[in-house]
Amino acid sequence: MAATPEQLHLALAYCTDFAKTMLENSGEFHPFGAIVNVKGSVEARGVWTGEEHPSGQDGYTILIEALRKELLEGRAIAIAVAANVNIPEQYAAAHRDGLRVTLEANDYCRFIYLPYRLERRSLFHWRKTVAMSEPFAVELKHSD
């Protein structure tokens, strides 16, 4: 079963919304993800490395491998993994800080970058707001 563009968008939207919430609340986040199950619903996924303060790269690697296994075994028709990254300079993004969502399905594999900057709501409010710029996609091979 192949994922539809709408189902890919649902997985991306889940990651974007949750990352924005985490950035507003904490100013950062650890990698997390989601799958589109065979019924077409989005299910959240997280990772535990066994360490209290894991490296983001370790969490990302463990999570992407686990979700790719779900895709390969037919338990998912699409996967999405979100990471808080510095966007490579070669992309000339509006901001260096970015949300990167690895979005994969059969015959589809992209990094979706959403550049952002954190702003304080006002001088008297401590809560941060996230100003996101236009997203852009980078096509990948499945082994990236």
TIVO-2410 file (N, C-alpha, C; in nm, 3 decimals):
# residues 144
REC num residu      c1      c2      c3 atome chaine
REC   1      M   0.083  -0.117   0.000     N      A
REC   1      M   0.000   0.000   0.000    CA      A
REC   1      M   0.089   0.125   0.000     C      A
REC   2      A   0.059   0.217  -0.087     N      A
REC   2      A   0.138   0.339  -0.098    CA      A
REC   2      A   0.071   0.453  -0.022     C      A
REC   3      A   0.154   0.539   0.033     N      A
REC   3      A   0.102   0.656   0.104    CA      A
REC   3      A   0.058   0.761   0.003     C      A
REC   4      T  -0.052   0.827   0.033     N      A
REC   4      T  -0.099   0.936  -0.053    CA      A
REC   4      T  -0.028   1.066  -0.013     C      A
REC   5      P  -0.028   1.164  -0.101     N      A
REC   5      P   0.028   1.295  -0.062    CA      A
REC   5      P  -0.039   1.352   0.063     C      A
REC   6      E  -0.167   1.330   0.078     N      A
REC   6      E  -0.239   1.379   0.196    CA      A
REC   6      E  -0.189   1.311   0.323     C      A
REC   7      Q  -0.161   1.181   0.316     N      A
REC   7      Q  -0.110   1.109   0.434    CA      A
REC   7      Q   0.032   1.155   0.468     C      A
REC   8      L   0.114   1.180   0.368     N      A
REC   8      L   0.248   1.234   0.393    CA      A
REC   8      L   0.236   1.370   0.460     C      A
REC   9      H   0.142   1.450   0.412     N      A
REC   9      H   0.122   1.582   0.471    CA      A
REC   9      H   0.077   1.572   0.618     C      A
REC  10      L  -0.008   1.474   0.650     N      A
REC  10      L  -0.052   1.455   0.789    CA      A
REC  10      L   0.067   1.424   0.881     C      A
REC  11      A   0.158   1.338   0.835     N      A
REC  11      A   0.276   1.306   0.916    CA      A
REC  11      A   0.365   1.428   0.933     C      A
REC  12      L   0.383   1.504   0.825     N      A
REC  12      L   0.463   1.627   0.832    CA      A
REC  12      L   0.398   1.728   0.925     C      A
REC  13      A   0.267   1.744   0.914     N      A
REC  13      A   0.196   1.841   0.999    CA      A
REC  13      A   0.206   1.802   1.147     C      A
REC  14      Y   0.196   1.671   1.176     N      A
REC  14      Y   0.211   1.627   1.315    CA      A
REC  14      Y   0.347   1.671   1.368     C      A
REC  15      C   0.453   1.642   1.292     N      A
REC  15      C   0.589   1.675   1.337    CA      A
REC  15      C   0.607   1.826   1.350     C      A
REC  16      T   0.556   1.901   1.255     N      A
REC  16      T   0.568   2.047   1.260    CA      A
REC  16      T   0.497   2.104   1.382     C      A
REC  17      D   0.375   2.060   1.406     N      A
REC  17      D   0.298   2.112   1.519    CA      A
REC  17      D   0.362   2.078   1.653     C      A
REC  18      F   0.405   1.953   1.668     N      A
REC  18      F   0.465   1.913   1.796    CA      A
REC  18      F   0.599   1.982   1.818     C      A
REC  19      A   0.679   1.995   1.713     N      A
REC  19      A   0.808   2.065   1.726    CA      A
REC  19      A   0.786   2.211   1.765     C      A
REC  20      K   0.688   2.274   1.705     N      A
REC  20      K   0.659   2.414   1.739    CA      A
REC  20      K   0.619   2.427   1.885     C      A
REC  21      T   0.536   2.335   1.933     N      A
REC  21      T   0.496   2.336   2.074    CA      A
REC  21      T   0.617   2.320   2.165     C      A
REC  22      M   0.704   2.225   2.131     N      A
REC  22      M   0.824   2.202   2.214    CA      A
REC  22      M   0.916   2.323   2.211     C      A
REC  23      L   0.934   2.384   2.096     N      A
REC  23      L   1.019   2.502   2.086    CA      A
REC  23      L   0.962   2.618   2.168     C      A
REC  24      E   0.831   2.636   2.163     N      A
REC  24      E   0.770   2.744   2.241    CA      A
REC  24      E   0.780   2.718   2.390     C      A
REC  25      N   0.770   2.592   2.431     N      A
REC  25      N   0.775   2.559   2.573    CA      A
REC  25      N   0.916   2.547   2.628     C      A
REC  26      S   1.009   2.491   2.548     N      A
REC  26      S   1.142   2.460   2.599    CA      A
REC  26      S   1.256   2.524   2.521     C      A
REC  27      G   1.229   2.574   2.403     N      A
REC  27      G   1.334   2.632   2.320    CA      A
REC  27      G   1.415   2.528   2.245     C      A
REC  28      E   1.380   2.401   2.259     N      A
REC  28      E   1.450   2.293   2.190    CA      A
REC  28      E   1.365   2.166   2.199     C      A
REC  29      F   1.413   2.060   2.134     N      A
REC  29      F   1.347   1.931   2.146    CA      A
REC  29      F   1.443   1.821   2.102     C      A
REC  30      H   1.417   1.701   2.151     N      A
REC  30      H   1.492   1.583   2.109    CA      A
REC  30      H   1.420   1.523   1.988     C      A
REC  31      P   1.489   1.445   1.906     N      A
REC  31      P   1.423   1.384   1.791    CA      A
REC  31      P   1.300   1.302   1.833     C      A
REC  32      F   1.199   1.310   1.750     N      A
REC  32      F   1.077   1.232   1.768    CA      A
REC  32      F   1.021   1.204   1.630     C      A
REC  33      G   0.919   1.122   1.624     N      A
REC  33      G   0.867   1.089   1.493    CA      A
REC  33      G   0.723   1.044   1.495     C      A
REC  34      A   0.681   0.997   1.379     N      A
REC  34      A   0.545   0.947   1.361    CA      A
REC  34      A   0.545   0.850   1.244     C      A
REC  35      I   0.445   0.765   1.245     N      A
REC  35      I   0.421   0.679   1.129    CA      A
REC  35      I   0.281   0.706   1.079     C      A
REC  36      V   0.258   0.672   0.953     N      A
REC  36      V   0.122   0.660   0.901    CA      A
REC  36      V   0.099   0.510   0.897     C      A
REC  37      N   0.005   0.462   0.979     N      A
REC  37      N  -0.019   0.318   0.985    CA      A
REC  37      N  -0.095   0.271   0.861     C      A
REC  38      V  -0.116   0.143   0.847     N      A
REC  38      V  -0.180   0.088   0.728    CA      A
REC  38      V  -0.327   0.130   0.714     C      A
REC  39      K  -0.386   0.180   0.820     N      A
REC  39      K  -0.522   0.233   0.813    CA      A
REC  39      K  -0.524   0.380   0.772     C      A
REC  40      G  -0.404   0.440   0.761     N      A
REC  40      G  -0.395   0.580   0.719    CA      A
REC  40      G  -0.393   0.680   0.831     C      A
REC  41      S  -0.384   0.634   0.956     N      A
REC  41      S  -0.380   0.723   1.072    CA      A
REC  41      S  -0.237   0.750   1.115     C      A
REC  42      V  -0.214   0.867   1.170     N      A
REC  42      V  -0.082   0.904   1.221    CA      A
REC  42      V  -0.069   0.856   1.364     C      A
REC  43      E   0.044   0.792   1.394     N      A
REC  43      E   0.076   0.747   1.530    CA      A
REC  43      E   0.210   0.806   1.570     C      A
REC  44      A   0.217   0.864   1.688     N      A
REC  44      A   0.340   0.924   1.740    CA      A
REC  44      A   0.442   0.817   1.775     C      A
REC  45      R   0.568   0.852   1.762     N      A
REC  45      R   0.678   0.764   1.801    CA      A
REC  45      R   0.787   0.848   1.870     C      A
REC  46      G   0.847   0.790   1.972     N      A
REC  46      G   0.958   0.854   2.041    CA      A
REC  46      G   1.071   0.755   2.054     C      A
REC  47      V   1.176   0.797   2.123     N      A
REC  47      V   1.292   0.711   2.138    CA      A
REC  47      V   1.348   0.726   2.279     C      A
REC  48      W   1.397   0.617   2.331     N      A
REC  48      W   1.468   0.616   2.459    CA      A
REC  48      W   1.600   0.546   2.436     C      A
REC  49      T   1.709   0.617   2.460     N      A
REC  49      T   1.842   0.560   2.436    CA      A
REC  49      T   1.897   0.492   2.560     C      A
REC  50      G   1.831   0.509   2.674     N      A
REC  50      G   1.883   0.456   2.798    CA      A
REC  50      G   1.966   0.558   2.874     C      A
REC  51      E   1.987   0.675   2.814     N      A
REC  51      E   2.064   0.782   2.878    CA      A
REC  51      E   1.972   0.897   2.914     C      A
REC  52      E   2.002   0.961   3.026     N      A
REC  52      E   1.921   1.074   3.068    CA      A
REC  52      E   1.938   1.194   2.976     C      A
REC  53      H   2.059   1.215   2.927     N      A
REC  53      H   2.088   1.326   2.836    CA      A
REC  53      H   2.153   1.272   2.710     C      A
REC  54      P   2.075   1.207   2.624     N      A
REC  54      P   2.134   1.148   2.503    CA      A
REC  54      P   2.172   1.254   2.401     C      A
REC  55      S   2.261   1.220   2.311     N      A
REC  55      S   2.291   1.311   2.201    CA      A
REC  55      S   2.174   1.304   2.103     C      A
REC  56      G   2.146   1.416   2.040     N      A
REC  56      G   2.039   1.419   1.942    CA      A
REC  56      G   2.064   1.325   1.826     C      A
REC  57      Q   2.191   1.314   1.787     N      A
REC  57      Q   2.225   1.226   1.675    CA      A
REC  57      Q   2.199   1.080   1.710     C      A
REC  58      D   2.232   1.039   1.832     N      A
REC  58      D   2.206   0.901   1.873    CA      A
REC  58      D   2.056   0.871   1.872     C      A
REC  59      G   1.976   0.963   1.927     N      A
REC  59      G   1.832   0.944   1.928    CA      A
REC  59      G   1.775   0.938   1.787     C      A
REC  60      Y   1.823   1.026   1.701     N      A
REC  60      Y   1.777   1.028   1.562    CA      A
REC  60      Y   1.808   0.896   1.493     C      A
REC  61      T   1.931   0.849   1.509     N      A
REC  61      T   1.974   0.726   1.442    CA      A
REC  61      T   1.890   0.606   1.487     C      A
REC  62      I   1.871   0.593   1.618     N      A
REC  62      I   1.791   0.482   1.671    CA      A
REC  62      I   1.647   0.491   1.621     C      A
REC  63      L   1.590   0.610   1.624     N      A
REC  63      L   1.451   0.628   1.584    CA      A
REC  63      L   1.431   0.603   1.434     C      A
REC  64      I   1.517   0.658   1.350     N      A
REC  64      I   1.500   0.640   1.206    CA      A
REC  64      I   1.514   0.493   1.167     C      A
REC  65      E   1.607   0.423   1.232     N      A
REC  65      E   1.623   0.280   1.203    CA      A
REC  65      E   1.499   0.201   1.244     C      A
REC  66      A   1.443   0.233   1.360     N      A
REC  66      A   1.324   0.162   1.409    CA      A
REC  66      A   1.203   0.190   1.318     C      A
REC  67      L   1.187   0.313   1.276     N      A
REC  67      L   1.073   0.346   1.191    CA      A
REC  67      L   1.089   0.290   1.050     C      A
REC  68      R   1.211   0.289   1.000     N      A
REC  68      R   1.235   0.226   0.869    CA      A
REC  68      R   1.203   0.077   0.874     C      A
REC  69      K   1.227   0.014   0.988     N      A
REC  69      K   1.192  -0.127   1.005    CA      A
REC  69      K   1.040  -0.144   0.998     C      A
REC  70      E   0.965  -0.054   1.062     N      A
REC  70      E   0.819  -0.061   1.055    CA      A
REC  70      E   0.771  -0.045   0.911     C      A
REC  71      L   0.835   0.043   0.836     N      A
REC  71      L   0.801   0.064   0.696    CA      A
REC  71      L   0.831  -0.061   0.614     C      A
REC  72      L   0.949  -0.116   0.634     N      A
REC  72      L   0.992  -0.236   0.561    CA      A
REC  72      L   0.903  -0.356   0.591     C      A
REC  73      E   0.862  -0.370   0.716     N      A
REC  73      E   0.779  -0.484   0.757    CA      A
REC  73      E   0.630  -0.465   0.727     C      A
REC  74      G   0.594  -0.351   0.669     N      A
REC  74      G   0.455  -0.329   0.631    CA      A
REC  74      G   0.364  -0.282   0.742     C      A
REC  75      R   0.420  -0.243   0.856     N      A
REC  75      R   0.337  -0.192   0.966    CA      A
REC  75      R   0.310  -0.042   0.951     C      A
REC  76      A   0.381   0.021   0.857     N      A
REC  76      A   0.364   0.164   0.829    CA      A
REC  76      A   0.370   0.183   0.678     C      A
REC  77      I   0.298   0.284   0.631     N      A
REC  77      I   0.308   0.317   0.489    CA      A
REC  77      I   0.389   0.445   0.466     C      A
REC  78      A   0.419   0.516   0.575     N      A
REC  78      A   0.505   0.635   0.569    CA      A
REC  78      A   0.560   0.660   0.708     C      A
REC  79      I   0.677   0.724   0.712     N      A
REC  79      I   0.738   0.761   0.841    CA      A
REC  79      I   0.786   0.905   0.833     C      A
REC  80      A   0.794   0.966   0.950     N      A
REC  80      A   0.846   1.102   0.962    CA      A
REC  80      A   0.927   1.111   1.090     C      A
REC  81      V   1.047   1.169   1.080     N      A
REC  81      V   1.131   1.187   1.198    CA      A
REC  81      V   1.177   1.333   1.201     C      A
REC  82      A   1.149   1.400   1.313     N      A
REC  82      A   1.181   1.541   1.329    CA      A
REC  82      A   1.308   1.559   1.411     C      A
REC  83      A   1.391   1.654   1.368     N      A
REC  83      A   1.514   1.687   1.440    CA      A
REC  83      A   1.533   1.838   1.439     C      A
REC  84      N   1.591   1.889   1.545     N      A
REC  84      N   1.624   2.030   1.556    CA      A
REC  84      N   1.766   2.045   1.504     C      A
REC  85      V   1.786   2.118   1.395     N      A
REC  85      V   1.915   2.121   1.327    CA      A
REC  85      V   1.959   2.263   1.294     C      A
REC  86      N   2.086   2.275   1.260     N      A
REC  86      N   2.138   2.393   1.193    CA      A
REC  86      N   2.129   2.363   1.044     C      A
REC  87      I   2.058   2.447   0.972     N      A
REC  87      I   2.040   2.423   0.829    CA      A
REC  87      I   2.172   2.450   0.758     C      A
REC  88      P   2.217   2.358   0.674     N      A
REC  88      P   2.344   2.379   0.602    CA      A
REC  88      P   2.343   2.510   0.523     C      A
REC  89      E   2.454   2.580   0.527     N      A
REC  89      E   2.465   2.710   0.460    CA      A
REC  89      E   2.435   2.703   0.311     C      A
REC  90      Q   2.462   2.589   0.249     N      A
REC  90      Q   2.442   2.576   0.104    CA      A
REC  90      Q   2.297   2.600   0.063     C      A
REC  91      Y   2.203   2.590   0.156     N      A
REC  91      Y   2.062   2.609   0.122    CA      A
REC  91      Y   2.017   2.754   0.135     C      A
REC  92      A   2.102   2.840   0.187     N      A
REC  92      A   2.073   2.984   0.200    CA      A
REC  92      A   1.933   3.008   0.260     C      A
REC  93      A   1.904   2.940   0.368     N      A
REC  93      A   1.775   2.952   0.435    CA      A
REC  93      A   1.763   3.086   0.505     C      A
REC  94      A   1.640   3.126   0.530     N      A
REC  94      A   1.613   3.253   0.597    CA      A
REC  94      A   1.673   3.257   0.738     C      A
REC  95      H   1.681   3.140   0.803     N      A
REC  95      H   1.738   3.130   0.938    CA      A
REC  95      H   1.822   3.003   0.945     C      A
REC  96      R   1.927   3.006   1.025     N      A
REC  96      R   2.012   2.886   1.042    CA      A
REC  96      R   1.944   2.779   1.123     C      A
REC  97      D   1.865   2.818   1.225     N      A
REC  97      D   1.794   2.720   1.305    CA      A
REC  97      D   1.682   2.661   1.221     C      A
REC  98      G   1.664   2.530   1.235     N      A
REC  98      G   1.559   2.471   1.155    CA      A
REC  98      G   1.506   2.341   1.211     C      A
REC  99      L   1.383   2.315   1.177     N      A
REC  99      L   1.321   2.186   1.198    CA      A
REC  99      L   1.347   2.109   1.069     C      A
REC 100      R   1.400   1.988   1.082     N      A
REC 100      R   1.418   1.902   0.966    CA      A
REC 100      R   1.335   1.778   0.988     C      A
REC 101      V   1.245   1.750   0.895     N      A
REC 101      V   1.164   1.630   0.903    CA      A
REC 101      V   1.208   1.537   0.790     C      A
REC 102      T   1.252   1.419   0.827     N      A
REC 102      T   1.282   1.315   0.729    CA      A
REC 102      T   1.150   1.247   0.701     C      A
REC 103      L   1.105   1.256   0.577     N      A
REC 103      L   0.975   1.203   0.538    CA      A
REC 103      L   0.998   1.093   0.434     C      A
REC 104      E   0.955   0.971   0.468     N      A
REC 104      E   0.980   0.856   0.380    CA      A
REC 104      E   0.856   0.771   0.361     C      A
REC 105      A   0.846   0.718   0.240     N      A
REC 105      A   0.746   0.618   0.203    CA      A
REC 105      A   0.809   0.541   0.087     C      A
REC 106      N   0.741   0.440   0.038     N      A
REC 106      N   0.795   0.369  -0.078    CA      A
REC 106      N   0.812   0.468  -0.192     C      A
REC 107      D   0.930   0.472  -0.252     N      A
REC 107      D   0.961   0.561  -0.364    CA      A
REC 107      D   0.952   0.709  -0.330     C      A
REC 108      Y   0.964   0.745  -0.203     N      A
REC 108      Y   0.962   0.886  -0.163    CA      A
REC 108      Y   1.053   0.901  -0.043     C      A
REC 109      C   1.149   0.994  -0.052     N      A
REC 109      C   1.240   1.019   0.060    CA      A
REC 109      C   1.290   1.163   0.049     C      A
REC 110      R   1.254   1.245   0.146     N      A
REC 110      R   1.292   1.386   0.146    CA      A
REC 110      R   1.328   1.432   0.286     C      A
REC 111      F   1.418   1.531   0.291     N      A
REC 111      F   1.433   1.615   0.409    CA      A
REC 111      F   1.343   1.735   0.381     C      A
REC 112      I   1.256   1.766   0.473     N      A
REC 112      I   1.176   1.888   0.466    CA      A
REC 112      I   1.232   1.980   0.573     C      A
REC 113      Y   1.285   2.093   0.531     N      A
REC 113      Y   1.342   2.191   0.624    CA      A
REC 113      Y   1.241   2.304   0.646     C      A
REC 114      L   1.226   2.342   0.773     N      A
REC 114      L   1.145   2.458   0.809    CA      A
REC 114      L   1.232   2.551   0.892     C      A
REC 115      P   1.291   2.652   0.830     N      A
REC 115      P   1.373   2.747   0.905    CA      A
REC 115      P   1.286   2.821   1.007     C      A
REC 116      Y   1.343   2.851   1.124     N      A
REC 116      Y   1.266   2.922   1.225    CA      A
REC 116      Y   1.357   3.012   1.307     C      A
REC 117      R   1.292   3.103   1.377     N      A
REC 117      R   1.361   3.181   1.480    CA      A
REC 117      R   1.268   3.191   1.599     C      A
REC 118      L   1.326   3.190   1.717     N      A
REC 118      L   1.249   3.205   1.840    CA      A
REC 118      L   1.238   3.353   1.873     C      A
REC 119      E   1.120   3.395   1.911     N      A
REC 119      E   1.097   3.533   1.950    CA      A
REC 119      E   1.028   3.535   2.084     C      A
REC 120      R   1.057   3.635   2.163     N      A
REC 120      R   0.981   3.654   2.287    CA      A
REC 120      R   0.851   3.722   2.252     C      A
REC 121      R   0.746   3.678   2.316     N      A
REC 121      R   0.613   3.733   2.284    CA      A
REC 121      R   0.611   3.884   2.307     C      A
REC 122      S   0.666   3.931   2.418     N      A
REC 122      S   0.679   4.074   2.445    CA      A
REC 122      S   0.776   4.090   2.560     C      A
REC 123      L   0.804   4.210   2.593     N      A
REC 123      L   0.899   4.237   2.700    CA      A
REC 123      L   0.852   4.179   2.833     C      A
REC 124      F   0.722   4.170   2.855     N      A
REC 124      F   0.669   4.126   2.984    CA      A
REC 124      F   0.625   3.981   2.985     C      A
REC 125      H   0.631   3.913   2.873     N      A
REC 125      H   0.594   3.772   2.866    CA      A
REC 125      H   0.718   3.688   2.839     C      A
REC 126      W   0.734   3.582   2.915     N      A
REC 126      W   0.850   3.496   2.898    CA      A
REC 126      W   0.830   3.390   2.792     C      A
REC 127      R   0.706   3.362   2.757     N      A
REC 127      R   0.681   3.256   2.660    CA      A
REC 127      R   0.736   3.293   2.523     C      A
REC 128      K   0.800   3.196   2.462     N      A
REC 128      K   0.857   3.217   2.330    CA      A
REC 128      K   0.752   3.190   2.223     C      A
REC 129      T   0.769   3.253   2.109     N      A
REC 129      T   0.691   3.219   1.992    CA      A
REC 129      T   0.789   3.177   1.884     C      A
REC 130      V   0.742   3.096   1.793     N      A
REC 130      V   0.825   3.045   1.686    CA      A
REC 130      V   0.779   3.107   1.555     C      A
REC 131      A   0.871   3.177   1.490     N      A
REC 131      A   0.842   3.234   1.358    CA      A
REC 131      A   0.906   3.143   1.254     C      A
REC 132      M   0.822   3.073   1.178     N      A
REC 132      M   0.872   2.979   1.078    CA      A
REC 132      M   0.871   3.046   0.941     C      A
REC 133      S   0.975   3.016   0.865     N      A
REC 133      S   0.984   3.064   0.727    CA      A
REC 133      S   0.931   2.955   0.634     C      A
REC 134      E   0.931   2.983   0.506     N      A
REC 134      E   0.882   2.887   0.408    CA      A
REC 134      E   0.962   2.758   0.412     C      A
REC 135      P   0.894   2.644   0.411     N      A
REC 135      P   0.965   2.516   0.407    CA      A
REC 135      P   1.024   2.490   0.269     C      A
REC 136      F   1.124   2.405   0.266     N      A
REC 136      F   1.178   2.359   0.138    CA      A
REC 136      F   1.219   2.214   0.153     C      A
REC 137      A   1.221   2.142   0.041     N      A
REC 137      A   1.249   1.998   0.042    CA      A
REC 137      A   1.380   1.969  -0.030     C      A
REC 138      V   1.448   1.866   0.018     N      A
REC 138      V   1.570   1.815  -0.044    CA      A
REC 138      V   1.548   1.667  -0.067     C      A
REC 139      E   1.553   1.624  -0.192     N      A
REC 139      E   1.531   1.484  -0.225    CA      A
REC 139      E   1.652   1.400  -0.182     C      A
REC 140      L   1.625   1.283  -0.127     N      A
REC 140      L   1.730   1.192  -0.078    CA      A
REC 140      L   1.715   1.055  -0.141     C      A
REC 141      K   1.821   0.979  -0.130     N      A
REC 141      K   1.813   0.836  -0.157    CA      A
REC 141      K   1.773   0.771  -0.025     C      A
REC 142      H   1.709   0.656  -0.028     N      A
REC 142      H   1.664   0.592   0.096    CA      A
REC 142      H   1.776   0.562   0.193     C      A
REC 143      S   1.900   0.553   0.149     N      A
REC 143      S   2.011   0.518   0.237    CA      A
REC 143      S   2.068   0.639   0.310     C      A
REC 144      D   2.022   0.765   0.282     N      A
REC 144      D   2.077   0.884   0.345    CA      A
REC 144      D   2.038   0.896   0.489     C      A
***
